Amino acid sequence: MRSLTASGLALAVFVPVSTLAQVPDPAAQAALAQPVAAAATTIPVAAPPQLVLLDLDTPPPLPPDMQKMLDAAIASGSKKDIDTIARYIVKIVPNSAVTVNLAVAEHEKAENEARHDQLASLDFFDAWKGEGQLGASQSTGNSSAVGIDAGLALHKEGLRWRHKLLAHADYQRTDGLISRNQLRASYEPNYKFDGNLFAFGLAQVERDPFTGFDARYSLSGGLGYTPVRSRAMELDIKAGPAWRQTDYVAAPTDAQLSLLAGASYKWRMSGTLTFTQTADAVIDSRDKTIHALSALDSKLGGKFSARLSWQYNFESDPPPGTRGVDTLSRVSLVYGF
């Protein structure tokens, strides 16, 4: 074997033993077996490249002033402020989208975890929210009428349970006689499964002598589904069997098994306008009932809002001398709490 060395590089040349045996001169054999230093050739060899390890899990930092702006927006807790500042930084600072999106995602994750823990620790009487509604009307001329309507809506959102409590009364006198005397109250618990499916129960009582009944009691339950739930829109639909007892004004009390179907929709059109729509129908062998309410709320300031609403009621079997369709438009003042 012969070897050549050059600047840290060693080259080895292997000479077969048979070749050595063919060389008659022992001195020549020794020369072939030893490294030939004189034949060493200088071969330039580049230094091996240095590896730079990058931490791909850590996004590049933002400029200090941009970081302070983002931190302040996140600390405010305002979704609108966070979105506005995040879009501004991404537009101004090149290659900052990953850093900004990661910071916002971490904030939302922390908020969701805190909300989960809070909801899990609630008692039944904790964290109820709601609104009160009040409206009045007066007319003079060919007839004199004075009316008042009041409503209360309470709701509570828990980790698994959701509760809704509604009550509404509408009273009016025309030329000294009662011309409207409606009352409706209901309680609805929901149990939320994983995903968008939920189970519901509903207990309801109604009174409307001018539609033909002094009292009507309903119990129902079934399944519901939430196909749309976002910051801007919510849509719930539900259906199930129901039992309904009606105490008629001019007929014996009647109880029927029936079918209930309903839907509720909310659209937050802007920071000051919200549109809501509710509708439910109860169908049995004797009567069909439909209630629908459309409302547009506009914030006035603080916790007060103005509400423009339109109500539709349908009874397929009204008493003689009355109509099956009843509609009502009103303007009310709403206080949220």
Secondary structure as UniProt FT lines:
FT   STRAND          2..6
FT   TURN            7..8
FT   STRAND          9..13
FT   HELIX           17..22
FT   HELIX           26..33
FT   HELIX           37..39
FT   TURN            56..57
FT   HELIX           64..76
FT   HELIX           79..92
FT   TURN            94..95
FT   HELIX           97..120
FT   TURN            124..125
FT   STRAND          129..139
FT   STRAND          145..157
FT   STRAND          161..174
FT   TURN            175..176
FT   STRAND          177..192
FT   TURN            195..196
FT   STRAND          197..208
FT   HELIX           209..211
FT   STRAND          213..229
FT   STRAND          233..248
FT   STRAND          254..268
FT   STRAND          273..283
FT   STRAND          288..301
FT   TURN            302..303
FT   STRAND          304..315
FT   TURN            320..321
FT   STRAND          325..336
//
